[in-house]
Amino acid sequence: MAFIDYYSVLGVSKSASESELKKAYRKLARKYHPDLNPNDKEAEQKFKEVNEANEVLSNPENRKKYDEFGEHWQQSEAYEQAKQQQKQNARQQSSQGGYSDSDYSDFFSSMFGGGNARGQRREVKFKGQDFNAQLQLNLNDVYNPHKQTLTVNNKNIRITIPAGVQNGQTIRIKGHGGKGVNGGPNGDLYIEFSIKNTSQFKRDGDNLYASVDLDLYKALLGGDITVDTFNGKVKLTVKPETQNGTKVKLKGKGFPKYKKERQFGDLYITYLIKTPTQLTEKEKELLTELSKLR
């Protein structure tokens, strides 16, 4: 992936204030938001770049590193450590009478592959920049493991998405970030999952929750009903005299456990008893008789 100028992405100058950065980010995030640009791959890429730029520049410490080191800002600590080590070596050489000004001046070129004054090549290897991306899926998409192809830096990366991935969870794809410097390892690609739930089930970890309407007569007398689970219907026996709000657990009918093959959470059903309306005269008569018996 080519170097991205975060200031250009947000359309602000390098001297922009914190409030100017925030204003620019909000404007562009609204403009390119996936909900306003469905099935628009270009807008989706712009949205990712805007979020990445804001993530770096909105953090004062990271912004300072970015301003100083540019695309190598994530390697700033290693750079400073090497710089301090070079200074220490220079002082030692100076005390021994073997140091010249060119030894130190060549340090900056040697950091990225240049030679020093003595013709020796001293390269410091840096890991490439890590990349961040967000992948939007529906809850149905992560009930079963499946393969998906992502495009990063015009290269297709085929990954397997495990069943049970959580909303907001991040996974690392090693070696698919920025190219390493001076033969250093490539950075990694971090993918954050944004999972939309449009189902009737509420998900909490590996467990699912749902409500089922129960008519008064079935609640009083008991009987069999059919309820929906995430992957089909099951028959359920209602006990006589079931109370409103009663919860039952369907073991193993919840969501798959992440990277635990054939292991599932549970499904919890809550009964909501519905009182009958528009009673006939006969029904009212029978209910009156029933109330007398009580």
FENSULDA-V493284 format. One record per residue. N is the residue number from 0. RES is the residue in three letters. OMEGA is omega in radians with two decimals (999 if undefined). NEAR is the number of other ideal C-beta (glycine too) atoms within 12 Angstrom. D_FIRST is the distance of its C-alpha to the first C-alpha in Angstrom with 1 decimal. Layout:
n->{N,N}
res->{RES,RES}
omega->{OMEGA,OMEGA}
near->{NEAR,NEAR}
d_first->{D_FIRST,D_FIRST}
This chain:
n->{0,1,2,3,4,5,6,7,8,9,10,11,12,13,14,15,16,17,18,19,20,21,22,23,24,25,26,27,28,29,30,31,32,33,34,35,36,37,38,39,40,41,42,43,44,45,46,47,48,49,50,51,52,53,54,55,56,57,58,59,60,61,62,63,64,65,66,67,68,69,70,71,72,73,74,75,76,77,78,79,80,81,82,83,84,85,86,87,88,89,90,91,92,93,94,95,96,97,98,99,100,101,102,103,104,105,106,107,108,109,110,111,112,113,114,115,116,117,118,119,120,121,122,123,124,125,126,127,128,129,130,131,132,133,134,135,136,137,138,139,140,141,142,143,144,145,146,147,148,149,150,151,152,153,154,155,156,157,158,159,160,161,162,163,164,165,166,167,168,169,170,171,172,173,174,175,176,177,178,179,180,181,182,183,184,185,186,187,188,189,190,191,192,193,194,195,196,197,198,199,200,201,202,203,204,205,206,207,208,209,210,211,212,213,214,215,216,217,218,219,220,221,222,223,224,225,226,227,228,229,230,231,232,233,234,235,236,237,238,239,240,241,242,243,244,245,246,247,248,249,250,251,252,253,254,255,256,257,258,259,260,261,262,263,264,265,266,267,268,269,270,271,272,273,274,275,276,277,278,279,280,281,282,283,284,285,286,287,288,289,290,291,292,293}
res->{MET,ALA,PHE,ILE,ASP,TYR,TYR,SER,VAL,LEU,GLY,VAL,SER,LYS,SER,ALA,SER,GLU,SER,GLU,LEU,LYS,LYS,ALA,TYR,ARG,LYS,LEU,ALA,ARG,LYS,TYR,HIS,PRO,ASP,LEU,ASN,PRO,ASN,ASP,LYS,GLU,ALA,GLU,GLN,LYS,PHE,LYS,GLU,VAL,ASN,GLU,ALA,ASN,GLU,VAL,LEU,SER,ASN,PRO,GLU,ASN,ARG,LYS,LYS,TYR,ASP,GLU,PHE,GLY,GLU,HIS,TRP,GLN,GLN,SER,GLU,ALA,TYR,GLU,GLN,ALA,LYS,GLN,GLN,GLN,LYS,GLN,ASN,ALA,ARG,GLN,GLN,SER,SER,GLN,GLY,GLY,TYR,SER,ASP,SER,ASP,TYR,SER,ASP,PHE,PHE,SER,SER,MET,PHE,GLY,GLY,GLY,ASN,ALA,ARG,GLY,GLN,ARG,ARG,GLU,VAL,LYS,PHE,LYS,GLY,GLN,ASP,PHE,ASN,ALA,GLN,LEU,GLN,LEU,ASN,LEU,ASN,ASP,VAL,TYR,ASN,PRO,HIS,LYS,GLN,THR,LEU,THR,VAL,ASN,ASN,LYS,ASN,ILE,ARG,ILE,THR,ILE,PRO,ALA,GLY,VAL,GLN,ASN,GLY,GLN,THR,ILE,ARG,ILE,LYS,GLY,HIS,GLY,GLY,LYS,GLY,VAL,ASN,GLY,GLY,PRO,ASN,GLY,ASP,LEU,TYR,ILE,GLU,PHE,SER,ILE,LYS,ASN,THR,SER,GLN,PHE,LYS,ARG,ASP,GLY,ASP,ASN,LEU,TYR,ALA,SER,VAL,ASP,LEU,ASP,LEU,TYR,LYS,ALA,LEU,LEU,GLY,GLY,ASP,ILE,THR,VAL,ASP,THR,PHE,ASN,GLY,LYS,VAL,LYS,LEU,THR,VAL,LYS,PRO,GLU,THR,GLN,ASN,GLY,THR,LYS,VAL,LYS,LEU,LYS,GLY,LYS,GLY,PHE,PRO,LYS,TYR,LYS,LYS,GLU,ARG,GLN,PHE,GLY,ASP,LEU,TYR,ILE,THR,TYR,LEU,ILE,LYS,THR,PRO,THR,GLN,LEU,THR,GLU,LYS,GLU,LYS,GLU,LEU,LEU,THR,GLU,LEU,SER,LYS,LEU,ARG}
omega->{-3.11,3.12,-3.14,3.07,-3.06,3.11,3.11,3.12,-3.13,3.10,3.14,3.10,-3.13,-3.14,-3.09,3.12,-3.14,-3.14,3.11,3.08,-3.11,-3.14,-3.14,3.14,-3.10,-3.14,-3.10,3.12,3.08,-3.09,-3.04,-3.07,-3.10,-3.14,3.13,-3.12,-3.09,3.09,3.11,-3.07,-3.13,3.11,3.12,3.12,3.10,-3.13,3.12,-3.13,3.12,3.12,3.13,3.13,-3.14,-3.13,-3.12,-3.00,3.13,3.09,-3.05,-3.11,3.13,3.13,3.13,3.13,-3.12,3.13,-3.07,-3.00,3.12,-3.07,3.14,-3.04,-3.12,3.09,-3.05,-3.12,3.11,3.12,-3.12,3.12,3.12,3.13,3.12,3.11,3.12,3.12,3.14,3.11,-3.14,3.13,3.13,3.13,-3.14,-3.13,3.14,3.09,-3.07,-3.06,3.04,-3.10,-3.09,3.13,-3.09,-3.11,3.13,-3.11,-3.05,3.10,-3.13,3.11,-3.08,2.95,3.13,3.09,3.08,-3.02,-3.09,3.08,3.14,-3.13,-3.12,-3.09,3.04,-3.09,3.12,3.02,3.13,-3.11,3.04,3.10,3.12,3.11,3.10,-3.14,-3.11,-3.12,2.98,-3.13,3.12,-3.07,-3.06,3.06,3.08,3.07,3.11,3.14,3.12,-3.13,3.09,3.08,3.13,-3.14,3.13,3.07,3.12,3.11,-3.13,-3.11,3.04,3.13,-3.10,3.03,3.06,3.09,-3.10,3.03,-3.12,-3.14,3.14,3.07,-3.10,3.03,-3.00,3.00,-3.12,3.04,-3.13,-3.11,3.13,-3.13,3.14,3.11,3.09,-3.11,3.06,3.04,-3.11,3.08,3.12,-3.11,3.08,-3.11,3.03,-3.00,-3.13,-3.12,3.09,-3.12,3.11,-3.07,2.99,-3.11,3.05,-3.06,3.13,-3.10,3.09,-3.12,3.12,3.09,-3.14,3.09,-3.10,-3.14,-3.02,-3.07,3.11,3.13,-3.11,-3.00,-3.09,3.13,-3.10,3.04,3.07,-3.13,3.11,2.92,-3.07,-3.09,3.10,-3.13,3.07,3.10,-3.06,3.12,3.12,3.13,3.07,3.10,3.08,-3.09,3.08,-3.13,3.11,3.13,3.06,-3.12,3.03,-3.04,3.08,-3.14,3.12,-3.07,3.12,3.07,-3.03,3.11,3.04,-3.02,3.08,3.05,-3.06,3.00,-3.08,3.07,-3.14,-3.13,3.05,3.13,3.05,-3.06,-3.13,3.12,-3.11,3.11,3.13,-3.13,3.05,3.12,3.14,3.13,3.11,3.14,-3.13,3.12,3.08,3.09,3.14,-3.13,3.11,-3.14,-3.12,999}
near->{27,13,20,28,21,36,24,18,29,35,21,28,16,19,11,24,16,17,12,20,31,18,19,28,33,19,18,29,29,18,21,27,24,26,17,16,18,11,11,16,15,14,22,26,25,26,30,35,31,35,30,32,33,31,27,34,36,29,17,14,16,22,29,15,25,31,22,19,27,24,29,30,29,29,34,25,19,24,30,19,16,27,23,15,19,27,18,17,22,25,16,15,21,16,11,10,8,14,22,15,12,19,27,22,16,24,28,20,21,30,31,27,20,20,18,27,22,15,12,12,18,25,21,30,21,31,26,29,37,31,36,31,34,30,34,26,26,20,29,19,26,35,32,22,20,18,14,22,14,28,20,30,23,10,18,13,25,15,25,18,30,25,29,33,35,28,25,14,23,20,27,19,28,19,21,31,31,31,24,26,29,25,16,26,21,26,30,26,32,24,32,26,28,28,26,18,23,13,23,19,31,21,32,18,20,29,27,36,29,31,24,34,22,33,22,24,22,26,27,22,15,19,18,14,24,16,29,23,30,35,22,13,14,22,14,27,16,29,19,14,17,29,18,20,15,23,20,27,19,31,18,21,29,30,38,31,23,24,18,15,13,12,17,27,30,27,36,29,35,25,29,21,23,16,16,19,10,8,14,11,10,10,16,15,13,16,20,14,12,14,10,9,8,8}
d_first->{0.0,3.8,6.6,8.4,12.2,13.7,17.1,16.2,14.8,18.3,20.1,22.0,22.8,22.1,25.7,25.6,27.8,27.1,29.0,27.2,23.8,25.3,26.9,23.7,21.8,24.7,25.1,21.5,21.5,24.7,23.6,20.6,22.1,22.1,25.9,26.2,23.8,24.5,22.6,20.5,16.9,15.8,17.7,16.3,12.7,14.2,16.2,13.4,11.8,15.4,16.2,13.3,14.5,18.0,17.7,16.8,19.1,22.0,22.4,24.4,23.6,19.8,20.1,22.2,19.8,16.9,19.4,20.4,17.3,14.5,11.0,13.2,15.4,15.2,16.8,19.5,22.3,21.8,21.7,24.9,26.5,26.0,27.2,30.3,31.0,30.9,33.3,35.6,35.6,36.4,39.3,40.7,40.5,42.2,45.0,45.6,45.7,42.7,40.1,39.2,37.1,34.6,33.8,32.2,30.7,28.8,27.3,24.3,23.4,24.1,21.6,18.8,20.8,23.8,27.4,30.2,33.5,35.1,32.8,31.3,27.6,26.5,22.9,21.6,18.8,16.2,14.2,10.4,9.4,10.3,8.7,11.5,12.4,15.9,17.7,21.0,23.8,27.6,30.0,31.1,27.7,27.9,31.6,30.8,27.9,25.8,22.7,19.8,16.8,13.5,10.7,7.1,4.5,8.0,9.3,12.3,13.2,16.9,18.2,21.8,22.7,25.9,28.9,29.8,26.5,27.4,26.3,23.9,23.3,19.9,19.0,16.6,14.7,14.7,12.2,9.3,7.5,6.0,8.0,11.5,13.6,16.8,16.6,15.9,14.6,11.1,10.6,11.6,10.9,13.8,15.3,18.2,20.8,22.7,25.8,28.3,31.9,34.1,36.7,40.2,39.3,38.3,36.0,36.4,34.6,36.0,39.0,39.7,42.3,44.3,47.6,50.2,53.2,56.5,59.8,62.7,64.8,62.2,61.7,65.5,66.4,63.2,61.9,58.8,55.8,52.5,49.3,45.6,43.1,39.4,39.9,43.4,46.9,49.4,53.1,54.1,57.7,58.7,61.4,64.5,64.7,61.0,60.3,57.7,54.5,55.0,51.9,51.6,48.9,47.6,46.4,43.3,42.6,39.7,36.0,34.5,33.9,30.3,30.0,33.9,34.9,37.9,38.3,38.6,39.6,42.7,43.5,45.9,48.1,50.1,53.2,54.0,57.6,58.4,62.0,63.6,64.5,67.1,69.6,72.6,76.1,76.6,73.4,74.6,78.0,76.6,74.4,77.4,79.3,76.5,76.3,80.1,79.7,77.2}
